[in-house]
Structure formats: C-alpha cells, structure tokens
C-alpha cells in the first residue's frame, strides 16, 4: 500500500494514495491498519476514489464493518472527497455522514485542506475519547 505521512494539528496522518487498490471489506481495513501502525499514525485519510462501488450504500454494511475495524484499534479515519451526490440521494447516508462528522473518530471531508483545518481546530483531548 502506498501512502504519505504528514502532520496536521499535532497529529500524524497517513494519506493513502488515490491510485491504489479499491477498499471494501475487513481485510482491506486490516491492510490499512498495518500501514497506519507502521507509521505510528493517529489518523488514516482515505480518498473516496479508493472505495468500491457500494461502499457508501449502508445496506451493504461494508462501510460499517470497515470503519468499526479501524476504530476498534484506536485509530481515526477520514474519507476525503466529494460525496455530495450520494449524500443528497440517500437520507440514511446523509444522517450517517452528519453524525460521523459530529464525533471525533470518523469524518467525511470534501477536501484535504478542510480535513487539515479541522484537525488544527480541535484539541488533543477532543480527538481521542
């Protein structure tokens, strides 16, 4: 897995490359965890272009299983990219994204700069419940 490591808001972030393999299930989450642990990252930033078709269809449970595995290992995950058309078309996804973005561990951000700005705004006690 190819990734870039940066720091934002005092937090280490591993950025998965946009052109890597598509991510879908728990095994893919394990691969992401391995990459994050090898870099001591606190956050994993995943371009939405890396998600398989149907990942954001909550009825498939792919997103839930993937995210649960990541947060079970005390990491946080941000999905970076424009998903507004999918959110507009699906009220369950809209609610999920809104609630996720209210919390400290799973975010959906349209751009990298939006994600980094949010990391800069929060304190370390807010990051990790």
N, C-alpha and C positions, 0 to 999 in steps of 0.2 A: 504494500500500500504506500503510495507516495503522498507525502504531507509536508507542510511547512509549519514551523513552530514560531510563534510570536508571543509578545506580552502586551496585554491591554488591561488597564485598571489594576495593575499589580497582580494579574492573573496570567498563568501560562495557558495558551490556546494552541491546540493542534488543528491546523486547517487542512482538511482533506482536499486533494486536488480535484478540480471539476471533471477532469477527463478520466478518472479511474473507473473501476468496475461498479456496476449498479449494486445498490444495497437493498436488501429486502428483509431478511429474517434474523433469527437469533445468532446463527453462525456468523453472519456479517457483523452483527453487534460485537461478537467476540473478537473479530479481527480489528474492529475499531478500538475496542478496549486495549488490545495488545499494543496497538500503535500509541495510544494515549499513555499507557503505563510506561512504555519505553522512553517517553519524553517528560515524565512527571507532570503532565498537563492536568489542569483543573477542568478545562472545557474542551469539547470537541466541536468544531464548526464544520457542518456538512452542507455542501451546495445542494440545493434541491434537484439539480440536474443529475445527481448521483442516485436518486431514489427511483426504484422500479415503478412502472405504471401500476396504479392501485395502492401504492404505499399509503397515500393520504385518504384512501377510501376506508373509513374507520371500520366498516363491516368486515374487512379482511383481517383485522387485528394485527396487521404487520407493524404499523406504527407503534401501537401499544406494547407489543412484545419487544420490539427493538428498543424503544425508549426505556421500558422497565428494566431491561438488562443493563443498560448504560447507568441508570441512576442507582440500581442495586449495588453498583461498585463505587458509589460516591463520586461519580463524575457528573458533569452537567453537559447538556448538548444544545447546540443552536443549529437550526436549519436556516440556511441563508439563500434567499432568492424570492422571486415574486410568485406567490401562490394565490394572489387575489382572485383570479378567475375561479379557482377551485373553492375558495372560501365563500365567494359570492353565490356559488351554485349549490352549496351544501350547508345547511344550518347546523348540523351536528359538528362538522369540521370547523365552522366559524366559532361555535361555542368552545370547542377543544382548544383552538388556537388562542382565543381570548383568555381562557382560564390558564393555559400554559404560560402565556406572556405575563400574567399577574404574579406568577411564582418565581422562585429563584433558580430552578434547575433545568427547565426546558423552555426554549424561546424559539419563535419563528420570526425572523427579521428579513426585511426586503433586501437590505444591503449590508456589506461588511462594515461600512462606516457607521451605520445605525447600531449594529451589534457592539462595535468597539465603544461607541459613545455611551451606550447603556452600561457596559462594564465599568467605564470611567465614572459613572454617576453613583454606583452603589458601593456600599462599604463592605468589607470582608465579612462582617457578621451577617449581612443580608444575603450573601452568596451561598452560604452553606448552612442549611437549617440543622 
